[in-house]
Amino acid sequence: MDPIRVALIDDYDVVVRGLATMLRRYSDRVRVQALSTSGEVAADVDIALYDSFANPPADRSMISDLVANHRVRKVVVYAWEVSEPAVTVALDNGAAALVSKKLPAGELVDALERIHAAKPSSTVFASRQETAVSSAGDWPGREEGLTQREAEVLALITQGLSNADIADSTGLSINSVKTYIRTCYRRIGVTTRAQAVLWGVHHGFVPDRPRRGQGA
């Protein structure tokens, strides 16, 4: 069977390149045809894998635009949150499935193959271990010791979101958001939100693609 042709989509270049590196060992099964921080896909692909780092699945416009692209056969959302509301948003906007970031790389590839073959037992591919944490791929701040979740929260802070907005966007509880903020601040050596935003601006936490309504 020919490898699945995949486009990797996110607003952060470091994220899509990290995901491409993670999939490289499976090049006999998955061929990365395009990396995009603009949401545009100019090559014919079987699956556009939309990584929701700091741009959660609630971004309906990105999903809808990818679905409408005649070069994309299917859209798959790659996200931390696999709750019913997140799944509903993804599927209602045309995504074929939602895949958890907690899956190991091999299981992600298995899921993509099942989705491509139109034989999934479900439209949701979640980790069997609820507390699993993926360390695969790459993200802003990784070299500073930030986890993916801490980096995502910091990216949303850098974009100007409040704690309540972050909780709503990520599906985290407000207490979890506050916990991530505290641990994040300790790691990067800041004590205030203004300092965190400034640190984020200077360390790659501003999206490479302006969001709609943010100068796009």
matplotlib code that plots the C-alpha trace (Angstrom):
import matplotlib.pyplot as plt

x = [0.0, 1.3, 2.1, -0.7, 0.0, -0.3, -0.2, 0.7, -1.1, -0.5, 0.2, 3.7, 6.5, 8.3, 5.3, 4.7, 8.4, 8.5, 5.5, 7.2, 10.3, 8.1, 6.5, 9.8, 10.5, 7.2, 8.0, 7.1, 3.5, 3.1, 4.6, 4.6, 3.7, 3.3, 4.0, 1.8, 1.4, -1.0, -3.6, -3.1, -2.4, -1.2, -0.4, -2.9, -3.0, -5.1, -5.2, -4.6, -3.6, -4.5, -2.4, -4.3, -1.3, -2.4, -5.2, -7.7, -10.4, -12.8, -11.1, -14.0, -12.8, -9.5, -11.2, -13.9, -11.3, -9.3, -12.5, -13.3, -9.9, -10.3, -6.7, -7.5, -9.5, -10.0, -9.2, -8.2, -7.9, -4.9, -5.7, -5.2, -8.9, -11.1, -14.3, -17.7, -17.8, -14.4, -15.4, -18.7, -17.0, -14.5, -17.0, -19.7, -17.2, -16.3, -13.4, -13.3, -11.9, -10.3, -7.0, -5.5, -2.0, -1.6, -1.2, 2.3, 3.6, 2.9, -0.7, -1.1, 0.0, -2.3, -5.2, -4.4, -4.3, -7.7, -9.2, -7.7, -9.1, -12.5, -12.7, -12.4, -14.4, -14.9, -14.3, -12.3, -8.9, -8.1, -5.2, -6.1, -4.1, -6.0, -2.9, -0.5, 1.6, 3.2, 6.8, 7.0, 7.3, 8.5, 7.0, 8.2, 10.0, 10.8, 14.5, 13.6, 12.0, 8.4, 6.0, 3.6, 0.7, 2.7, 3.9, 0.4, -0.9, 2.0, 1.3, -2.3, -1.2, 1.2, -1.8, -3.6, -6.2, -7.4, -7.4, -11.1, -10.5, -7.7, -9.9, -12.6, -10.3, -8.3, -11.0, -8.9, -10.4, -9.6, -7.6, -5.6, -4.9, -3.6, -1.4, 0.1, 0.7, 2.5, 4.8, 5.4, 6.4, 8.8, 10.5, 11.0, 11.8, 9.0, 6.5, 3.9, 1.7, 3.3, 6.8, 5.4, 4.0, 7.3, 9.2, 6.8, 7.2, 11.0, 11.0, 8.8, 5.4, 3.8, 2.0, 3.8, 0.4, -1.8, -5.2, -8.4, -9.3, -5.6, -4.3, -5.1]
y = [0.0, 3.5, 5.8, 8.2, 11.7, 14.1, 17.9, 19.2, 22.4, 24.7, 28.4, 27.7, 26.6, 24.8, 22.7, 21.4, 20.7, 18.8, 16.7, 16.0, 14.8, 12.6, 11.0, 10.6, 7.1, 6.0, 7.3, 4.0, 4.5, 8.3, 10.8, 14.4, 16.4, 19.8, 21.9, 25.0, 27.8, 29.6, 26.9, 26.8, 23.4, 23.5, 19.8, 16.9, 15.1, 12.3, 13.9, 17.4, 16.9, 20.1, 20.4, 22.5, 23.8, 27.1, 27.2, 24.7, 22.9, 25.7, 27.5, 26.5, 28.6, 26.7, 23.4, 24.6, 26.1, 22.9, 20.8, 23.2, 22.8, 20.5, 19.3, 17.8, 14.5, 14.4, 16.7, 15.3, 17.4, 16.6, 17.9, 17.4, 17.7, 14.8, 15.8, 15.7, 19.4, 19.4, 16.4, 18.0, 21.2, 19.2, 16.9, 19.6, 21.6, 18.7, 17.0, 13.2, 12.5, 13.9, 12.2, 12.7, 14.1, 11.6, 8.7, 7.4, 8.2, 4.6, 4.7, 8.1, 6.5, 3.6, 6.0, 7.9, 4.7, 3.6, 7.1, 7.0, 3.6, 4.8, 1.9, 3.6, 2.0, 5.6, 9.2, 9.7, 8.2, 8.7, 7.4, 4.4, 6.1, 9.2, 10.7, 10.0, 12.9, 13.1, 14.3, 13.8, 16.5, 20.0, 23.2, 26.7, 26.7, 23.0, 23.9, 25.9, 22.8, 23.7, 20.8, 20.9, 21.9, 24.6, 26.0, 26.0, 28.0, 30.4, 30.9, 31.7, 34.2, 35.8, 36.1, 38.1, 35.5, 35.6, 32.6, 32.1, 32.3, 29.8, 27.4, 27.7, 27.2, 24.2, 22.4, 22.7, 23.7, 27.2, 25.7, 23.6, 26.7, 28.5, 25.5, 25.5, 29.2, 28.9, 26.1, 27.9, 31.1, 29.2, 27.5, 30.8, 32.9, 35.5, 36.5, 38.6, 38.2, 41.2, 39.6, 36.3, 38.0, 39.8, 36.6, 34.8, 37.5, 37.1, 33.3, 32.3, 32.2, 34.6, 32.6, 32.6, 33.2, 36.1, 34.8, 36.1, 39.3, 39.8, 41.5, 38.7]
z = [0.0, -0.9, 2.1, 3.1, 1.8, 4.8, 5.2, 8.7, 9.8, 12.7, 13.3, 14.7, 12.4, 15.2, 15.9, 12.3, 11.9, 15.1, 14.1, 10.7, 12.6, 14.8, 11.7, 9.9, 11.2, 9.7, 6.2, 4.7, 5.9, 6.0, 3.6, 4.7, 1.5, 3.0, 6.1, 6.6, 9.1, 6.8, 6.5, 2.8, 1.2, -2.4, -2.8, -3.1, 0.2, 1.7, 5.2, 6.5, 10.1, 12.0, 15.1, 17.6, 19.6, 21.1, 18.5, 19.9, 17.8, 18.5, 15.6, 13.3, 10.4, 10.0, 10.0, 7.5, 5.2, 5.1, 4.5, 1.6, 0.0, -3.1, -2.6, 0.8, 1.0, 4.8, 7.7, 11.1, 14.2, 16.5, 20.0, 23.7, 24.4, 23.2, 25.2, 23.6, 23.0, 21.2, 19.1, 18.2, 17.0, 14.9, 13.3, 12.8, 10.8, 8.6, 10.2, 9.7, 13.1, 16.2, 17.4, 20.9, 21.3, 24.1, 21.6, 21.0, 17.4, 16.3, 17.4, 15.7, 12.4, 13.0, 13.5, 10.3, 8.3, 9.7, 8.9, 5.4, 4.8, 6.0, 8.4, 11.8, 14.6, 15.9, 14.9, 18.2, 18.8, 22.5, 24.6, 26.8, 29.6, 30.6, 32.3, 29.4, 28.4, 24.9, 24.7, 21.0, 18.4, 19.3, 20.6, 21.7, 25.0, 25.0, 25.4, 28.5, 30.0, 29.3, 28.8, 25.8, 28.0, 29.8, 26.4, 25.1, 28.1, 27.8, 24.0, 24.8, 27.5, 25.0, 22.6, 25.3, 26.5, 30.1, 32.4, 31.7, 28.0, 28.2, 30.2, 27.6, 24.7, 26.1, 28.1, 31.2, 34.5, 35.8, 38.6, 36.2, 34.1, 37.2, 38.1, 34.6, 34.8, 38.2, 37.0, 33.7, 35.5, 37.7, 34.7, 32.8, 35.8, 35.8, 38.4, 36.5, 33.5, 31.8, 32.2, 30.8, 27.7, 27.1, 27.6, 25.2, 22.5, 22.6, 22.7, 19.7, 21.3, 18.8, 16.0, 12.7, 11.0, 12.3, 13.5, 12.0, 13.8, 14.7, 11.6, 9.2]

ax = plt.figure().add_subplot(projection="3d")
ax.plot(x, y, z, "-o")
ax.set_aspect("equal")
plt.show()
